[in-house]
Amino acid sequence: MTTTSLRTQRDLARPRRHGSRRALFSAEIVASIVVILLPAIVPSAYQLRLLQDVAIWGVLALSLTLVLGYTGQISLGQAAFYAVGAYTAVILQTALGVPAPLAWIAAILLGMALAYAVSLPLLRIHGHFLALGTLALGLIVETLLVQLAPITGGHDGIRIPGSVYLGEWVQLRFPYIVLGVLVASYWLVRNLTQRSAGRAFLALRDDPAGAAALGIPVARYKTTVFMIGGGLAATAGVLYAHHTQVVTPETFGFATSIEVLLIVVIGGMSSRIGAVLGAAVVVFFPEWLEFLQEAENLVFGLLVLAILLFLPGGIVGGLRNLVRRLRPRRITTEEGVS
Amino acid sequence: MSLQIRGVTKTFGGNTALSDVSFDVPTGQLTALIGPNGAGKTTMFNCIAGLHRPSEGTVLLDGRDITGLAPAKVLDAGIARTFQLVRSFRDLTVIETIMVAGHFRSGQRFGNSLLALPSVRRSDARLETEARETLRALGLSALADKRVHELPYGQQRLVEIAKALMTGARTLLLDEPAAGLHPDEALALRGILAALRARGTTILLVEHNMPFVLSIADRVVVLEFGHKIAEGTPEEISQDRRVIDSYLGKEPDVA
């Protein structure tokens, strides 16, 4: 299967010495606070927009990291849940006058419900077939967004001005919400994967029958993870809708699902922080390469190719190998003591 | 109390893999199931572990009918099995693999994991302690941070046993644990099985290696073409005419 042939890198779930666990925990707390406060120190509105782009892609990528990186369910249809989240939030607020917080919750729940519904038939298929199945889901949703024009606005989409639906006060502070949600999503995936449940995910990913023989409820875990992934993608959709203040079908197409996959692979397949770093690469690099004009796409493509070729574990995998090489070798003796 | 097999028959289409087989696996003892290839040994394992549902007959564990329960339920009832083919989770180290085997009884689920409750941290610490103890009992402590698929074959088989132990099951079904082992590895395995039995673990093993079986088993059950042809102590079995004719006789070098 595709996932097992890719070399993966993941954090934690591995028993560690107490000290390093604590140090990591402190680092996670500090980083979380810094990230949430980033909008306060970003110099320009333009960079603030990029920052939110990274955060939204980061939440989307975290959803795929959980689903693909941890439980081996390849999804080429994450954009479908992203779309359901965005459109549900927008339609509920603009057409039905539902208050924003309720609309957001409803959007996330609907994303989860859709993921649960499709996970039942999808459980029966694996590998390439699962990729095609989820791809089909993405195409169906994309088509519906165009065809159900009376509800979705068709190609024109729906506008949702922040000042009207969120109010000036919230609209001004929306970047904090976006980054706060990114941090919350990170912690959600982290908590779910860092201990026994996370190891069970990796076990059922690598050998479902072997995991089942050890009493791991493989089908139920896969379904539940897929559902949580759908909820996270829908959450990203809600953020996107309010961030851009308009939703149109082309945002939620096949290209988006592929870009999420690209982020996850660039960052490191089973790495939570990799999902965020990968999102930063995909958002910032094209910006930095803008001076290249026509050659921009080419150079960015080569860069991605280089990462895939030389860092099969993604950015996080590469960093980890570097650290391992720099660190003195005394790990085995320490493990013997603990 | 014990694991009791009562009149188990298993047919696949027109083929009868097991025909009215009955025997007991007494608690705290090591019972060996032997027989030539195709005798129905692995089918019997699968009938007990829930991979097959017997066509007829019952499987009782401490008097409770566990016939045809799903594998997870059988595990829950206290029976764990190893496989002939070693199974490995590529991304997990040995210690993590063993800890996975304790997951279903760890109490760690989606809800409490998401909230990172203190109970989850304690449960994980307990899992790790138990896994390290299990590794130590099997002499595998030094391999804790290796990957299972990197280990030599003999040690992979021991990891399989460690996983079965970590499930907390009191009854182990071991499918050819000595297959492919060097004589000194087989000797070490014998010591480990004896130690497990001393701890009160009930063991049923399928094995081809006759000297190994005769040296360690409390009781031996012999199958041939799906029928039980003999049952008794290793001494009785090694002197049983039918067994010698059909099985042992083909191996004159048996110790």
Chai-1 contact restraints between the chains, C-beta under 6 A:
chainA,res_idxA,chainB,res_idxB,connection_type,confidence,min_distance_angstrom,max_distance_angstrom,comment,restraint_id
A,T8,B,D91,contact,1.0,0.0,6.0,A-B,restraint_1
A,P15,B,E128,contact,1.0,0.0,6.0,A-B,restraint_2
A,N191,B,S113,contact,1.0,0.0,6.0,A-B,restraint_3
A,N191,B,L114,contact,1.0,0.0,6.0,A-B,restraint_4
A,N191,B,A116,contact,1.0,0.0,6.0,A-B,restraint_5
A,L192,B,S113,contact,1.0,0.0,6.0,A-B,restraint_6
A,L192,B,L114,contact,1.0,0.0,6.0,A-B,restraint_7
A,R195,B,V120,contact,1.0,0.0,6.0,A-B,restraint_8
A,R195,B,D124,contact,1.0,0.0,6.0,A-B,restraint_9
A,S196,B,H103,contact,1.0,0.0,6.0,A-B,restraint_10
A,S196,B,S106,contact,1.0,0.0,6.0,A-B,restraint_11
A,S196,B,Q108,contact,1.0,0.0,6.0,A-B,restraint_12
A,S196,B,D124,contact,1.0,0.0,6.0,A-B,restraint_13
A,A197,B,Q108,contact,1.0,0.0,6.0,A-B,restraint_14
A,A197,B,S113,contact,1.0,0.0,6.0,A-B,restraint_15
A,R199,B,E96,contact,1.0,0.0,6.0,A-B,restraint_16
A,R199,B,V100,contact,1.0,0.0,6.0,A-B,restraint_17
A,A200,B,V100,contact,1.0,0.0,6.0,A-B,restraint_18
A,A200,B,H103,contact,1.0,0.0,6.0,A-B,restraint_19
A,L202,B,D91,contact,1.0,0.0,6.0,A-B,restraint_20
A,L202,B,L92,contact,1.0,0.0,6.0,A-B,restraint_21
A,A203,B,F89,contact,1.0,0.0,6.0,A-B,restraint_22
A,A203,B,V100,contact,1.0,0.0,6.0,A-B,restraint_23
A,D206,B,F89,contact,1.0,0.0,6.0,A-B,restraint_24
A,D206,B,R90,contact,1.0,0.0,6.0,A-B,restraint_25
A,D206,B,D91,contact,1.0,0.0,6.0,A-B,restraint_26
A,D207,B,R87,contact,1.0,0.0,6.0,A-B,restraint_27
A,D207,B,F89,contact,1.0,0.0,6.0,A-B,restraint_28
A,G210,B,R87,contact,1.0,0.0,6.0,A-B,restraint_29
A,L214,B,A101,contact,1.0,0.0,6.0,A-B,restraint_30
A,G215,B,A72,contact,1.0,0.0,6.0,A-B,restraint_31
A,G215,B,L75,contact,1.0,0.0,6.0,A-B,restraint_32
A,G215,B,F104,contact,1.0,0.0,6.0,A-B,restraint_33
A,I216,B,H103,contact,1.0,0.0,6.0,A-B,restraint_34
A,T224,B,F110,contact,1.0,0.0,6.0,A-B,restraint_35
A,E335,B,D145,contact,1.0,0.0,6.0,A-B,restraint_36
